[in-house]
Amino acid sequence: GQGSQFVGMGSDFYEKFDLVKDIFATADKTLGFSLSNIILKGPEEELRLTQNAQPAIMTVGVSIYKVLNKKYNLNLGDAKYFAGHSLGEYTALVCSGSLELDKAIFLLHERGKAMRIRCSQRVHSRLERYGSFRRQRLAPCMHVRGTQQHPHGKHIFE
């Protein structure tokens, strides 16, 4: 899941199997930028971005599954169930053949962007609520003590 990503993940598979190179190339083509370069070389700050981390983790997971399936004859094609949680659901859907790889990559990239925006909004909302709470709690102090001028022209209790 998200948070497990690291620069270089899947590099052993990438170097040894053309199948993995093809999967990474699909990710690059789908997104219009080199996700494979971010996965393999970083920088870590780029890989940590939700819109990159989610498709990257899924791409590596699907790559490992495909290698185990095709190169080592681990046939899970007859499996009745594939499961995953949150981000892992997309990997399970692709591995089960229920969702195409390129569509999952696109969806996870868009999902990651939406999550980042929503997270940012939540942080701002929490800060606004905290500021409002703080002003309410400090109001009695302001009334009793009055406001004092800060050296830079700001009131201490605002």
N, C-alpha and C positions, 0 to 999 in steps of 0.2 A: 504494500500500500504506500500511499504518499508519505514521504519522510524516509523511505528506504533507499531512495535514489542516491547514487554517487557517481562522480565522473569516472568513466572507464567501465561501468557495469556492462556486462555482456561482451566485453572486448575479446575474451577468449573464444567465444562462439563466433563473433564477427570475423576474427582472423582465420578460423579453421573451416568455416562453412559458407559456401556461396549462397546457400539458401537464406542465411541470416543477412548477408549483404543485400539480397533482393528485398527482404522485408524492410530493412533500414532504408533502402532506396525508395520504397513505396511511401514510407513516412515522409521522406524529404520531398518527394514529388507532390504528395497530397497537401503538405503545409506550405510549400513554396519557399522553404528555407531548409538549411541543413540541420535537422534535428539530430541526425547521426553524428555530426561533428560536435554538437553540444553534449551528446551522451558520451562520446568517446574521449573528447579532449577538453570539454568545458567551455567557458568557465563555470565553476560551481554555482555562482550567483544566477546565471542564466538557467541552469538545470533546475535550480530550486524554485523558479517561477512556476506557479501552479499550471499555467497553460503549456509549459514544456515538460514538467515533471510527470504529469498524468499520461500524456501519450508516450513519453519515453519509457516509463515503467511498463506500460501495456505492450509496447513494441518489443522490449526485451523479454517479457514473459511469454508472448506469443512465439518469439524466436526460439526460446528454449523448448517450448512445447513442440514446435514443428521439427526441431532437430531430434528430440527424443522419439517422436512419432515416425519420421521418415528415415533417419539414419540408424536408429537403434531398435526399430520395429516395436516400439511401445505403442501398441494399437489401442487407442482409447475411442476409436470411431464407433464402437459398439456400446460405449458407456451410455447409460440411461440419463445420467444427470451430470451437469457441469455446474459448479457453484463458485461464487465469489461474493465479496462484500464491497459495496460502493465501487471504487475503481476496479476492483477485482472482478466485478460483474461483467465489465466490458471485455476483459481478457477471457473469461469463461464463455461469453457469447461468441467471440471470434474463434476460439479453439473448438467450440462445438459446431461451428459452421453456421450459426444462426445470424451472425452479423459479419459483413465484409470488413476486412482489415482497414481499407482506406476510409470507410465510413466511420469506423470506431476511432481512428486517429483524428479525423476531423471533429467528431463529436466531443472527444476528450479535450481537444485544444480549445474549442468554444466553451465547453463546460468550465475548463480551468480559467479562462478569461472572465466568465461570469462570476465564478467563485471569488476571484481576486477583487472584482469590483464590489461584490456584496460584502466581502470581508472588510474592505476599506470603508464602506458605508456604515457597517456595524461599529467599527472603531470610532468613527466620527460621531455617531449617535451616542455611544457610551461616553465619550469625552464631553459631549454637550450635556448629557444628563448629569454627569459628575460635576460639571461646572455649575449647573443650575442647583444641584444639591448643595454644593459648597457655598454658593451665594446665599441660599436660604439659611444654612446653618450659621453663617457669619453675620447675617443681617442684625441679630441682636447685639453682637459685639460692635458693629458699626454704629448702631444707635446709641449705645452707652458710651463708647469711647470717642465717637466721631471718626472722621477719616483723617488720615495723616498724609501729607504730601510726600511722595517718594522723590528722591533727588532728581529723577528724570522726568518729573512732571506728572507721574501717574499716581492715582490714589492706591494706597496699600490694600484697602478693602473694597474691591469692586465686585 
